Amino acid sequence: MRILTAAFFDDNYGDMLIRTCFLQLTKVALQNLGISDYTLDVMPLKAPDDEQIVSADLIVFAGGAMFGINYLGVASHIEHVLQLANERGIPVMFSSLGMNQMETADESYDRLHVMLSYPCIRAFSVRDSDSLFRRYAGEQSYTIQSVCDPAVWIGSVYAQDIADALASKKSRSIPLVGINVVRGGLFKDNGVDWTLTKEEEYLCAFSQMLEQRGIDYRFFTNGSTWDINTLRHFEKKYQIPREKLIISETSREVVQAIASFDAVIAIRMHASIIAYALSVPSVNYIWNPKIPDLYRKIGYPQRAVAPQDWSAETAVQMTEALLKERDYHPDPAVLMTLYRFLYDSYAAILAPTEAPAIYDHDTVCERLRKMTVPADEDTIDMRTKLKRAESRYYALFISDDRKKGDIRRLKKDSDQLRRQLEIERSKRQKAEKERDAALSELKRLSQKRSFRAYKKIFDHNNT
């Protein structure tokens, strides 16, 4: 049996953690069902492989903000997979889906409705935007279920990797706060008026206020190259000490960094999800509707802060409140929403006969802790980051080459205009000389005529 997982591969490691946790949970669910004869393949969502698609017995979309006609540009890839699966009669599952910004045009919603209407879809669950998904799904054979993000299981999935961070946190006397940094363009892409300059001013003011209160801090990112570039720019512009920065190169390192914090002031949603999974209280700046959805589901809606209410002062006040939190843990009932969905869906599609009893929360945690996240995941992270860096460098190279071409053309045009100007200047100088000569001759002739006329009058008067 071949199970194909379509997932994001990105250097924003929140997306990579979705995939890793989903795969680990899938292994536990299949083990729970007594299914052992299977292969678990993974396919990058943005690079669908037709051969992998048509040879699969089940296709699963592994979560994240895949829907929404927006700058992520994955809608066409989802449609392609659905079309092939539908033609071949391959069942499809969507797990823990999210929604990014939708365009207001009717065709965007029509397209969403069409994607949700494929007969091959057998199970569907969402982590946010529940009402929007249900509205455009209409009357389908499947029920849209509300579940958590797979990364909420990080505490068990990465249990062996965060032990040292948790131990060091217990021995620390001064609280450590994680301050999340993101690329400035994130806000513009989501229709929020918060420029890079405003973000950096907030970061500087916030960190200074923490220092005044004797609270230690670290600036960190979720791994994105653009986010790290922003952090480096901020570091240089405001002369931030290097030891105040955490630069994570893998998903595992992001998890370890957040595990070491006593509180997290987040912008990226997965900074909050990871913090919640690791019992680290957090607040989040709202730049997308999925953020208040997350905090509402985990029972802390007041910790998703709207742009008009966000400031360094607000962040400090909320940080001080978070550091007093003593009972902040992921709710087992929230975590089990996803596991129950996976168990039920795999049972219905792959094992339609009577299934064994579902594991309880403690058993799922125990099974996940016994598994190690493969070292290959670190390699995948690094290769993905390298590929993204290469593609971005290539884009800049092409842009630079075009600009050089534009400069060459402009220089050529400028040289031509300069030559034309010289020609016109020569013509003008020649014309001026001819004009001066003509004026001089005219003056001479005028003087000559005046002399003759004067002489004629003089001669007449003396005769």
C-alpha positions in Angstrom: 0.0 0.0 0.0 1.4 3.4 -1.0 0.3 6.5 1.0 1.4 9.7 -0.7 1.7 12.8 1.5 1.6 16.2 -0.3 3.2 18.8 1.9 4.9 22.2 2.0 8.7 22.2 1.7 9.8 25.6 2.7 12.6 27.4 4.7 9.9 28.7 7.0 10.3 25.7 9.3 6.8 26.0 10.7 5.6 24.4 7.4 8.3 21.7 7.7 7.2 20.9 11.3 3.6 20.4 10.1 4.9 17.7 7.7 7.2 16.0 10.2 4.6 15.9 13.0 1.9 14.7 10.6 4.1 11.8 9.3 4.9 10.7 12.9 1.2 10.8 13.9 0.3 8.9 10.7 2.8 6.1 11.7 1.2 5.9 15.2 -2.4 5.8 13.8 -1.5 3.1 11.3 0.2 1.1 14.1 -3.0 1.6 16.2 -5.0 0.1 13.3 -2.6 -2.8 12.9 -1.5 -1.7 9.4 2.1 -2.4 8.8 2.3 -3.2 5.1 2.7 0.3 3.6 5.1 2.8 2.2 4.9 6.5 3.2 6.0 8.7 0.4 6.3 12.5 0.5 5.8 14.9 -2.4 6.4 18.7 -2.3 3.1 20.4 -2.9 4.6 23.0 -5.2 6.3 20.3 -7.4 3.6 17.6 -8.0 5.0 14.4 -9.5 2.4 12.7 -11.8 4.1 9.3 -11.5 3.9 9.4 -7.7 0.3 10.6 -7.8 -1.1 7.9 -10.1 0.8 5.1 -8.3 -0.6 6.0 -4.9 -3.4 4.1 -3.1 -4.2 7.1 -0.9 -3.2 10.8 -1.2 -3.1 13.0 1.9 -2.6 16.7 2.0 -0.7 17.2 5.3 -1.9 20.5 6.5 -1.1 24.2 6.5 -2.5 27.2 4.8 -2.9 25.5 1.4 -6.1 27.2 0.5 -6.6 30.8 -0.5 -5.9 32.4 -3.8 -2.8 34.3 -2.7 0.9 34.8 -2.9 1.7 31.2 -2.0 0.3 30.1 -5.4 -0.5 26.5 -4.6 -4.2 26.4 -5.7 -3.3 25.2 -9.3 -1.1 22.4 -7.8 -3.9 21.2 -5.6 -6.3 21.2 -8.5 -3.8 19.1 -10.6 -3.5 16.5 -7.9 -7.3 16.3 -7.4 -7.9 15.9 -11.2 -5.4 13.0 -11.5 -6.7 11.4 -8.3 -10.3 11.7 -9.5 -9.5 10.2 -12.9 -7.8 7.2 -11.3 -10.3 6.7 -8.5 -7.6 7.4 -5.8 -9.1 8.5 -2.4 -7.9 11.8 -1.1 -7.7 13.2 2.5 -7.2 16.8 3.6 -5.8 17.1 7.1 -5.5 20.3 9.2 -6.0 22.7 6.4 -5.8 26.4 6.8 -6.8 29.5 4.8 -4.7 32.4 3.7 -6.1 35.7 2.4 -8.8 35.2 -0.2 -9.3 37.6 -3.1 -12.7 39.2 -3.1 -13.5 38.3 -6.7 -16.3 35.8 -7.2 -14.1 33.6 -9.3 -11.8 32.9 -6.3 -14.7 31.6 -4.3 -16.0 29.6 -7.3 -12.6 28.0 -7.6 -12.6 27.1 -4.0 -16.0 25.5 -4.3 -14.9 23.5 -7.3 -11.8 22.2 -5.4 -13.9 21.2 -2.4 -16.4 19.3 -4.7 -14.2 16.6 -6.1 -15.8 13.1 -5.6 -12.4 11.6 -4.7 -12.3 13.6 -1.4 -13.1 11.1 1.4 -12.1 13.1 4.5 -11.5 16.7 5.3 -10.4 18.6 8.4 -9.4 22.2 9.1 -7.3 24.0 11.7 -8.8 27.4 11.0 -11.4 29.3 8.9 -13.9 26.5 9.7 -17.0 28.5 8.7 -15.5 29.6 5.4 -14.6 26.0 4.4 -18.0 24.7 5.4 -19.7 27.5 3.4 -18.0 26.7 0.2 -17.9 22.9 0.6 -21.7 22.9 0.5 -23.4 19.5 0.6 -20.6 17.0 0.2 -20.2 13.3 1.1 -17.6 14.2 3.7 -17.9 16.3 6.9 -15.5 19.1 7.5 -14.0 18.5 11.0 -12.2 21.0 13.2 -8.8 19.8 14.4 -5.5 21.2 15.7 -2.4 21.9 13.7 -0.1 18.8 13.6 2.7 20.9 15.1 0.8 21.0 18.4 2.2 17.5 19.0 5.8 18.8 18.9 6.3 18.2 22.7 6.0 14.5 22.1 7.5 14.3 18.6 10.6 16.2 19.6 10.7 15.0 23.3 14.3 13.6 22.9 15.6 16.8 21.3 14.4 19.3 23.9 15.5 17.6 27.1 18.6 19.7 27.4 16.7 23.0 26.8 14.1 22.1 29.4 16.8 21.2 31.9 18.7 24.4 31.4 15.5 26.4 31.8 14.8 25.0 35.2 18.2 26.0 36.5 18.0 29.6 35.2 17.2 32.4 37.6 16.5 35.2 35.1 13.5 34.7 32.7 14.3 34.5 29.0 11.8 35.8 26.4 11.8 34.9 22.7 11.1 37.8 20.4 10.0 36.7 17.0 11.3 38.5 13.9 9.8 38.3 10.4 10.3 39.8 7.0 8.7 43.3 6.5 6.9 42.2 3.3 4.8 39.7 5.2 2.5 42.5 6.4 2.1 44.2 3.0 1.3 40.8 1.5 -1.5 40.4 4.0 -2.9 43.9 3.7 -1.5 45.2 7.0 0.1 48.6 7.2 3.2 47.7 9.3 6.4 48.5 7.5 9.9 47.1 8.1 10.9 50.4 9.7 7.9 50.2 12.1 8.7 46.6 13.0 12.4 47.4 13.7 11.4 50.4 15.8 9.1 48.1 17.8 11.8 45.5 18.2 14.3 48.0 19.5 11.9 49.7 21.9 10.6 46.4 23.2 14.0 45.0 23.9 15.2 48.1 25.7 12.1 48.0 28.0 12.8 44.4 28.8 16.4 45.3 29.8 15.1 48.0 32.1 13.0 45.4 33.9 15.8 42.9 34.2 14.3 40.5 31.7 16.6 38.7 29.3 15.6 38.1 25.7 16.6 36.6 22.4 15.6 37.6 18.9 14.7 34.5 16.8 13.0 33.5 13.5 11.2 30.4 12.3 14.1 29.8 9.9 13.0 31.7 6.7 15.9 33.2 4.8 13.9 36.4 4.4 13.2 36.5 8.1 16.9 35.9 8.9 17.9 38.7 6.5 15.5 41.0 8.3 17.1 40.0 11.6 20.6 40.6 10.3 19.5 44.0 8.9 18.0 44.9 12.3 21.2 43.7 14.1 23.4 45.9 12.0 21.1 49.0 12.0 20.6 49.0 15.8 24.0 47.4 16.7 22.4 44.5 18.5 24.9 42.2 20.3 25.3 38.9 18.5 24.6 36.9 21.6 21.0 38.3 21.5 20.3 36.5 18.3 19.3 32.9 17.6 19.8 31.8 14.0 18.2 28.3 13.5 19.2 26.3 10.5 16.8 23.4 11.0 13.3 22.7 12.3 14.8 20.9 15.2 16.8 24.0 16.2 13.7 26.2 16.0 12.0 23.8 18.4 15.0 23.7 20.7 15.2 27.5 20.8 11.5 28.0 21.7 11.7 25.2 24.3 14.4 27.3 26.1 12.1 30.4 26.4 9.9 31.3 29.4 7.6 33.3 27.1 7.3 34.1 23.4 6.2 37.3 21.7 5.3 36.0 18.3 4.5 37.2 14.8 4.7 34.0 12.8 1.8 31.8 13.8 4.0 28.7 14.2 6.1 30.4 16.8 2.9 30.5 18.9 1.9 26.9 17.9 5.4 25.5 18.9 5.3 27.6 22.1 1.8 26.2 23.0 3.0 22.6 22.3 6.0 23.2 24.6 3.9 24.8 27.4 5.6 28.2 26.8 3.0 31.0 27.1 2.8 33.4 24.1 1.0 36.3 22.5 0.8 37.0 18.8 0.5 40.1 16.6 -2.5 39.6 14.2 -1.6 40.0 10.5 -3.9 37.2 9.3 -7.3 35.9 10.5 -5.8 32.4 11.2 -4.0 33.8 14.2 -7.1 34.7 16.3 -8.6 31.4 15.1 -5.6 29.6 16.7 -5.8 31.5 20.0 -9.6 31.1 20.2 -9.2 27.3 19.8 -6.6 27.0 22.6 -8.7 29.1 24.9 -6.7 32.4 25.0 -8.4 34.7 22.5 -7.1 37.8 24.4 -3.5 36.9 23.5 -4.0 37.6 19.8 -3.5 41.3 19.5 -4.8 43.5 16.7 -2.4 45.9 14.9 -4.1 49.0 16.3 -3.5 47.7 19.8 0.1 46.5 19.3 3.1 48.4 20.6 6.3 47.9 22.5 4.5 49.0 25.7 1.7 46.4 25.1 4.2 43.7 24.4 6.0 44.5 27.7 2.8 44.4 29.7 1.8 41.1 28.2 5.3 39.7 28.7 5.1 40.4 32.4 1.7 38.7 32.6 3.0 35.7 30.6 5.9 35.2 33.0 3.5 34.9 35.9 1.7 32.1 34.1 2.1 28.8 36.0 -0.5 26.5 34.4 0.0 26.8 30.6 -0.1 23.4 28.9 -1.5 22.0 25.7 -5.0 20.6 26.2 -5.1 16.8 25.5 -8.6 17.2 24.1 -7.3 19.7 21.5 -4.4 17.4 20.5 -6.7 14.4 20.2 -9.0 16.2 17.7 -6.3 15.6 15.0 -5.3 12.1 16.1 -9.0 11.0 16.2 -9.5 12.4 12.7 -6.5 10.5 11.3 -7.5 7.3 13.1 -11.1 7.4 11.9 -10.1 8.4 8.3 -7.4 5.8 7.9 -9.8 3.2 9.4 -12.6 4.1 7.0 -10.4 4.2 3.8 -7.7 1.6 4.5 -9.2 -0.8 7.1 -13.0 -0.8 6.6 -13.4 -3.9 8.8 -13.8 -3.5 12.6 -10.9 -1.5 13.9 -9.2 -1.9 17.3 -9.8 0.6 20.0 -8.3 4.0 19.5 -5.3 4.9 21.6 -5.8 7.4 24.4 -3.8 10.7 24.6 -1.1 9.2 26.9 -0.5 6.2 24.7 -0.2 8.4 21.6 2.4 10.6 23.4 4.3 7.5 24.6 4.4 6.1 21.0 5.6 9.4 19.6 8.3 9.8 22.3 9.7 6.4 21.4 10.1 7.4 17.8 13.0 9.7 16.9 12.7 12.4 14.3 15.0 11.0 11.6 18.3 12.9 11.0 17.3 13.0 7.4 14.8 15.7 8.4 17.7 18.0 9.2 19.2 17.3 5.8 15.9 18.0 4.1 15.6 21.3 6.0 19.1 22.3 4.9 18.6 21.3 1.3 15.3 23.1 1.2 16.9 26.3 2.6 19.8 26.0 0.2 17.3 25.5 -2.7 15.3 28.5 -1.6 18.5 30.6 -1.2 19.7 29.5 -4.7 16.3 30.3 -6.3 16.2 33.7 -4.6 19.8 34.4 -5.5 19.0 33.4 -9.1 16.0 35.7 -9.1 18.3 38.5 -7.9 20.9 37.6 -10.5 18.4 37.7 -13.3 17.0 41.0 -11.9 20.6 42.4 -11.7 21.4 41.2 -15.2 18.3 42.9 -16.5 19.2 46.1 -14.7 22.7 45.8 -16.2 21.1 45.4 -19.6 18.9 48.4 -18.9 22.0 50.4 -17.8 23.8 49.4 -21.0 20.8 50.5 -23.2 20.4 53.7 -21.3 24.1 54.4 -21.6 23.9 53.7 -25.3 20.9 56.0 -25.6 22.7 58.6 -23.5 25.8 58.4 -25.8 23.6 58.8 -28.8 21.8 61.7 -27.3 25.2 63.2 -26.4 26.4 62.9 -30.0 23.1 64.4 -31.3 23.5 67.2 -28.7 27.1 67.9 -30.0 25.8 68.0 -33.6 23.0 70.3 -32.6 25.4 72.4 -30.6 27.7 72.7 -33.7 24.7 73.6 -35.8 23.7 76.2 -33.3 27.2 77.6 -33.1 27.4 77.8 -36.9 24.0 79.4 -37.1 25.1 81.9 -34.4 28.2 82.8 -36.4 26.1 83.2 -39.6 23.7 85.3 -37.7 26.4 87.5 -36.2 28.0 87.9 -39.6 24.7 88.8 -41.1 24.0 91.3 -38.4 27.5 92.8 -38.8 27.0 93.1 -42.6 23.6 94.6 -42.0 25.0 97.1 -39.7 27.8 97.9 -42.1 25.3 98.4 -45.0 23.1 100.4 -42.7 26.0 102.6 -41.7 27.0 102.9 -45.4 23.5 103.9 -46.5 23.3 106.4 -43.6 26.6 108.0 -44.7 25.5 108.3 -48.3 22.1 109.8 -47.3 23.9 112.2 -44.9 26.4 113.2 -47.7 23.6 113.7 -50.2 21.8 116.1 -47.8 25.1 117.9 -47.0 25.9 118.3 -50.7 22.4 119.6 -51.4 22.6 122.2 -48.6 26.0 123.5 -49.9 25.1 123.9 -53.5 
